[in-house]
């Protein structure tokens, strides 16, 4: 089974909470991109970077664990 197929199989079993974490991570990535420009928001850069990285790691681990469960 290929890596992408494994990820797609894992994503088929997402719960509502998994989608919430995914959307939160994507929102944080958008905010990180937006914060890169205005100076007054740069104080929050590390907070949003942390939210993005935590949600990214969670989604990767959750997707791979769900894919393993299907095998």
C-alpha positions as CSV (number, residue, x, y, z in Angstrom):
1,X,0.0,0.0,0.0
2,X,1.4,3.4,-1.0
3,X,1.9,6.2,1.5
4,X,-0.8,8.4,0.0
5,X,-3.3,5.6,0.0
6,X,-2.4,4.9,3.6
7,X,-3.1,8.5,4.5
8,X,-6.4,8.6,2.6
9,X,-7.6,5.4,4.4
10,X,-6.7,7.0,7.7
11,X,-8.5,10.2,6.8
12,X,-11.7,8.3,6.0
13,X,-12.0,7.5,9.7
14,X,-11.7,11.0,11.1
15,X,-14.0,12.1,13.9
16,X,-15.5,15.5,14.3
17,X,-12.7,16.3,16.8
18,X,-10.1,15.3,14.2
19,X,-11.6,17.7,11.7
20,X,-11.7,20.4,14.3
21,X,-8.0,20.0,14.9
22,X,-7.3,20.0,11.2
23,X,-9.3,23.2,10.6
24,X,-7.7,24.9,13.7
25,X,-4.3,24.0,12.3
26,X,-5.2,25.4,8.9
27,X,-6.6,28.6,10.5
28,X,-3.4,29.0,12.5
29,X,-1.3,28.6,9.3
30,X,-3.4,31.4,7.7
31,X,-2.9,33.6,10.7
32,X,0.8,32.9,10.7
33,X,1.0,34.0,7.1
34,X,-1.0,37.2,7.9
35,X,1.0,38.0,11.0
36,X,4.2,37.9,9.0
37,X,3.4,41.4,7.7
38,X,1.9,43.7,10.3
39,X,4.3,44.6,13.1
40,X,1.8,44.9,16.0
41,X,0.7,41.3,15.5
42,X,4.1,39.8,15.5
43,X,4.0,39.4,19.3
44,X,1.6,36.6,18.8
45,X,3.6,34.8,16.1
46,X,5.1,32.2,18.5
47,X,1.6,31.4,19.9
48,X,0.1,30.7,16.5
49,X,3.2,28.8,15.3
50,X,2.8,26.5,18.4
51,X,-0.9,25.9,17.7
52,X,0.0,25.1,14.1
53,X,2.8,22.7,14.9
54,X,0.8,20.9,17.6
55,X,-2.2,20.4,15.4
56,X,0.0,19.3,12.5
57,X,1.7,16.7,14.6
58,X,-1.6,15.5,16.0
59,X,-3.2,15.1,12.5
60,X,-0.2,13.2,11.2
61,X,-0.1,10.8,14.1
62,X,-3.9,10.4,14.1
63,X,-4.0,9.7,10.4
64,X,-1.2,7.2,10.5
65,X,-2.7,5.4,13.5
66,X,-6.1,5.2,11.8
67,X,-4.5,3.8,8.7
68,X,-2.7,1.2,10.8
69,X,-6.0,0.2,12.4
70,X,-7.5,-0.5,9.0
71,X,-4.8,-2.9,7.9
